[in-house]
Amino acid sequence: MNSGTMYLCVLIMTAFMLLGARAGKVFTGIAILNVIYFFVITEYTSFTNYNLFKGDTSLIHQDALTTFLLGLFLVAAQSNYLNSGKNVIIEKISAQKDELLRNNQKLKEYTASLEKSNSELDRFASIVSHDLKAPLRAIGNLTGWIEEDAGDQMSKEVRTNFDMIKQRVNRMEDLINAILDYSRADRRIGEDEKVDTNKLVIDTLDFIGKPDNAELIFTNQLPVLFSDRTRLSQVFSNLIGNAIKYNDKPDIKVFVSSIETPEGFTFSVKDNGPGIDPLYHERIFVIFQTLNRRDDVESTGVGLAIVKKIVEDCGGKVWVESDLGKGADFKFFWPKNKKNADPVLIAATIVV
């Protein structure tokens, strides 16, 4: 009866806390009936054996019913009091719980609003890009028709100007596409799959096109990991493409390597190009920023901004190590677990 009453007290408190005052009172009634039932069994029937107690057994029966009923009553009364909300601690907990529920509801509404805004922005961007590309195509077509009509009568200077117009039209169209790619870079999330990064890099280079004077060199064996293949390919595509595009050497060399840590992988794409002044290491990751004149090297200035956006969205970090005349080494940390993406953790685990 003693141990059973303790269990009943726990059940009463649990009922009040989890199921409310009504359920707690019902459990209290059941517990009282249980104690009375066993008291009748032990006092007025021969079902109970007292052979273990040698001698006087009067203490066993003394005030048992009163003690157990009083214990149940006190537990039920205290639980009911706590559940009533009059207790200061319970009031604070209840207030925090209500505040949390309100914040969760606001977060759900904000998330729904954000998803709606993103969807509308995607539609808006598609419409605007279409409207912007239409006149550009018209300009390109018109210049081509004028060149065909003029034939040999067009002077060399005029033909040069027409070539410049067509070049500007192509650049503008590339810029529109780049802006669209940048705006959608952190929303193109695919399923994680097994990725052989050695093969991924080779396929990426084949896709963007490797000049005859360019050589891809793996410093070590790249890992096989579970990740979003498309986004990782975008990162390598931009970094390797830049290493080739901006290289001023007759023999272009691109070195790719990786270092594994318990938290993730630090990849490196290093070239033997002209290098980058440390003053511009941060600037090159800003959208539309480029160190070369656009007439010298066709560039939208968006590629590295896309890399930064993708890597940071996955919980990683990208940076460059370079000096003028010593090539550039672009590194990025790619975490194994996106959910553990934490700036402090990333800073602590980056291998320089």
Secondary structure as the mmCIF struct_conf table of DSSP 4:
data_model
#
loop_
_struct_conf.conf_type_id
_struct_conf.id
_struct_conf.beg_label_comp_id
_struct_conf.beg_label_asym_id
_struct_conf.beg_label_seq_id
_struct_conf.end_label_comp_id
_struct_conf.end_label_asym_id
_struct_conf.end_label_seq_id
HELX_RH_AL_P HELX_RH_AL_P1 ASN A 2 LEU A 19
HELX_RH_AL_P HELX_RH_AL_P2 ALA A 21 TYR A 44
BEND BEND1 THR A 45 SER A 46
TURN_TY1_P TURN_TY1_P1 ASN A 51 LEU A 52
BEND BEND2 PHE A 53 PHE A 53
BEND BEND3 GLY A 55 GLY A 55
HELX_RH_AL_P HELX_RH_AL_P3 SER A 58 HIS A 61
TURN_TY1_P TURN_TY1_P2 GLN A 62 ASP A 63
HELX_RH_AL_P HELX_RH_AL_P4 ALA A 64 ASN A 83
TURN_TY1_P TURN_TY1_P3 SER A 84 GLY A 85
BEND BEND4 ASN A 87 ASN A 87
HELX_RH_AL_P HELX_RH_AL_P5 VAL A 88 ALA A 150
HELX_RH_3T_P HELX_RH_3T_P1 GLY A 151 GLN A 153
BEND BEND5 MET A 154 MET A 154
HELX_RH_AL_P HELX_RH_AL_P6 LYS A 156 ARG A 184
HELX_RH_3T_P HELX_RH_3T_P2 ALA A 185 ARG A 187
STRN STRN1 GLU A 193 ASP A 196
HELX_RH_AL_P HELX_RH_AL_P7 THR A 197 ILE A 208
TURN_TY1_P TURN_TY1_P4 ASP A 212 ASN A 213
STRN STRN2 ALA A 214 PHE A 218
BEND BEND6 THR A 219 ASN A 220
HELX_LH_PP_P HELX_LH_PP_P1 GLN A 221 PRO A 223
STRN STRN3 VAL A 224 SER A 227
HELX_RH_AL_P HELX_RH_AL_P8 ARG A 229 LYS A 245
TURN_TY1_P TURN_TY1_P5 TYR A 246 TYR A 246
BEND BEND7 LYS A 249 ASP A 251
STRN STRN4 ILE A 252 GLU A 260
BEND BEND8 PRO A 262 GLU A 263
STRN STRN5 GLY A 264 ASP A 271
BEND BEND9 GLY A 273 PRO A 274
HELX_RH_3T_P HELX_RH_3T_P3 PRO A 278 TYR A 280
TURN_TY1_P TURN_TY1_P6 HIS A 281 GLU A 282
HELX_RH_3T_P HELX_RH_3T_P4 ARG A 283 PHE A 285
BEND BEND10 VAL A 286 VAL A 286
TURN_TY1_P TURN_TY1_P7 ILE A 287 PHE A 288
BEND BEND11 LEU A 291 ASN A 292
TURN_TY1_P TURN_TY1_P8 ARG A 294 ASP A 296
BEND BEND12 VAL A 297 VAL A 297
BEND BEND13 GLY A 301 GLY A 301
HELX_RH_AL_P HELX_RH_AL_P9 GLY A 303 ASP A 313
TURN_TY1_P TURN_TY1_P9 CYS A 314 GLY A 315
STRN STRN6 LYS A 317 SER A 322
TURN_TY1_P TURN_TY1_P10 LEU A 324 GLY A 325
BEND BEND14 LYS A 326 LYS A 326
STRN STRN7 ALA A 328 PRO A 335
BEND BEND15 LYS A 336 LYS A 336
HELX_RH_3T_P HELX_RH_3T_P5 LYS A 338 ASN A 340
HELX_RH_AL_P HELX_RH_AL_P10 PRO A 343 THR A 349
#
